[in-house]
Amino acid sequence: MIPWLEGPGFPPVESALSEPNGLLAVGGQLSPEWLLAAYRRGIFPWYSADQPILWWSPDPRLVLFPPKMRISRSLRRTLRQGRYEVRFDTAFRDVVASCAAPRGTDPGTWITVEMQEAYQRMHELGYAHSVESWAGDELVGGLYGIALGRAFFGESMFSRRSDASKVALAHLAQYLKQQDFAVIDCQMTTPHLLSLGAEEMSRRDFCTGLASWTREDRPPQRWTQVGGAEVF
């Protein structure tokens, strides 16, 4: 029986279902209080527009350790060519909207209007960040997520040109390595993310790590980094 939440006191992640993998609880809110409580416990919201809020904590968890991102020869060439300018936190709302846009023949999205507004609020508070690939004045790729302590929780990415989202991720990994972040949470396992160096980690080990990583006192703030090709 999946519990219906009345307050931001989540059940133990060990009680999550194995099928579907990680479904933990239903209901609640997408307020900053709820989201911060969830992420610190290894829990995230993921649901469709016709569903109540669903909270998840899958096992295993896919993570990317910033120094271990795998940069292929072709991606490194793209980075060194400086094909895209990478900026942080200059177009957060546009990045989220682009991630929510229909892809291919699928008109649906889990990034509902409610989700977009919730993460915009987290951005205004300094917790949510975007990494953007620009071709001149055109936003052509990027990603967004939540930063807590030394952990970055990736939410979604999009690309309108070749390698644009990979370039954004490479710059994010480089920045987080410089800032001594411990991990990028990728949530669910996909072949694409595995090819970039992500690896599976047990939920127990992930949540144990989070207890330390998210406790470190890093005040939420806007990121002002502009990435250059010279770091690659």
N, C-alpha and C positions, 0 to 999 in steps of 0.2 A: 504494500500500500504506500503510494507516494504521498508524503505529507503536504498539506496546503499551508503555506506560510502566512502568519498574521503579523510577525515582526521580524527584524533582521537577525534572528537567532537561527542559524542554519543547522540542520541535523549533521551528525558526523559523516564525513565523506565516504567512510567505509560502508555506509548503508545505501549508497547509490546502486542502481540496478546494473547488472552485467549486460542486459539486453532490454532496451537499447543502452549501449555502453555509456554509463556515467549519469544517467538521469537521476537526479537527487531530490528535487522538490518542485512545487508548482505555486504560482501566485506571487504576492509581494509587490515590490515597487522597483523602479529604476532610479531612485534618488541617489545622490552621492553617498549617503549613509549606507544604503543597501549595497551599492556597488563596491565600496571600499571594504565592507565587511566580507563580501563574497570573495573578492580577489585575494585578500590576505589569507583565505582558507583554501585557495585552489579551486574556486567555484566561479563559473561565468554564466551569463544568460544567453540563451539561443532558442529562438522560437519563430514561428511564422505569424503573419498578421491575423490569421483566424484562430490563433491559440492564445491561452493565457501565458504569462511569463513562465518559461521553463528554465530551471537551473541545473547545471551539469558539472560533473567532476569525473572525467573518464580515466580509465586505468587500462593500459599505460598512458602516460602523458608524453606528447611530443615536445621536445625542447631543442633549442639551438644555443650552444655556448658561444658567445661572440668571437673568441679567438679561433673557433673551429669552423667558421663558415667556409664552405668550399667554393672557391671562385675559379670557374673554368677558364681555359685559355681564351675562349672567345669573349667571355664576360670581362676578363681583365683587359682585353684589347679595347672593348667598348668603354670601360672606365678610363683608361689612359687617353683615349681619343677625346674625352670630355664631350661626348655627344649630347649629354644632358647636364644641366645645372641642377644640383640638388639643394633644396632649401628645407628648413625645419620650421614648422608652425606658422607658415605664412598663408595657408589656404586650407585650414582644418575642415571647415564645413564642406568645401568643394571636394576634398578627398573622400570624406565619408559618403557624400552623395554619389560620387563616382563609383565607390565600392558597392553601393546599394543599387546601382543601375542594372537593368536586365542584361544577362549575358547569353549570347547565342539565341537559341529558340526558347529559353526558359524565361517567362515574364516575372517569375516570383523572386522574392528576396527575403532573407531573414533580418536584414537591417531595416526595420520598419521606421516610420516617421517618429514613433515614440522612442525607438533606440537612437535615432540620429540626434534628437533633441537632448536625450540623456547624456550622450557622450560629448555633445557640444557644451553642456553645462560642466562636465568634468574637465574639458579643455579650458574653459574660462576660469576654473579653479586651479589650473596648473598641473593637473594629473594626466590628462590625455594629450597626446602629441601626434603630429603628422610629419611624415618624411615624404617629400615631393620631388618628382623628376619633371623638369621643365625643359621644353624646346623653345627657346625664345620666350614669348609671352603665353605659350600654350602649356597647360598642365597635361602631361601625357602618361603619368604613372605615379604610384605612391602607395603608402600604407599608413595605418594609424593604430594606436594602442594606448595602454595605460602604463605609467611608470610609478612604481612604489618601492622605495628603498633602492635596492640593487637588482630589482626584477622588472623586466619590461614584458607586458602581456600583449602580444600581437593580436589584433582583432580581424583585420581584413586587408587585402591589397588589390590593386587593379593595374592594368596596363593597356595603353592604347597604341604603343609602339614597341618594337622589338627591344627586349631587355629592360624596359623602363622601370618595372617593379623590382627586378633583380638589382638594378643599380641603386634604387632607394634602400633596399634591404642591405646591400653591401655597405653603404654609407652609415646606415643605422648600426650595423654590427661594429664597424670601425669606431664610431662615436662611443658606443656603449663600452667597448674595450678600453678606450682612453679614459672613460669615466669610472672604470672599475665595477661595471655592472656584472652580475654573476650569470644571468640567464635571460634568454628570450623565450617566453612561453608561446608555443605554436599551437597548443590545444590538441587538435586532432591530427592523426598521421595521414600524410598524403605522399605519393611518390615524388611530386615536385619538390616538397620541402626536404624529403630525405636526400634528394639529389644535391641539395644545397648544403648538406652537412648536418641537418637536424637528426636527432636520435631519440629513441624511446627511453622513458624513465618510469619506473614504477610510481604509482600515485603516492605511495607511502613515502618514498624518498623525495619526491617533488614537494610534498606538503611539509616534510621535515625541513627541507631547504628553505621554503618560503617563510617558515617561522623565524628564521634568522635573517634572510635577505630583506624581507619587508619591514623588519623592526628597525633597521638603520635609519637614522634621522637625516633625511634629505628633504628639505622643504619643497613643496610643489612650486614650480615656476615655469615660465615659458622658455622653450629652447630657442636659441638664436643662431645655431650652427648653420653655416653655408659650406657644403662639401665641395672639395676640389679634387681633381684627378691626381694630384701629386701624392696623395696618401697611398695610392695603389701602385 
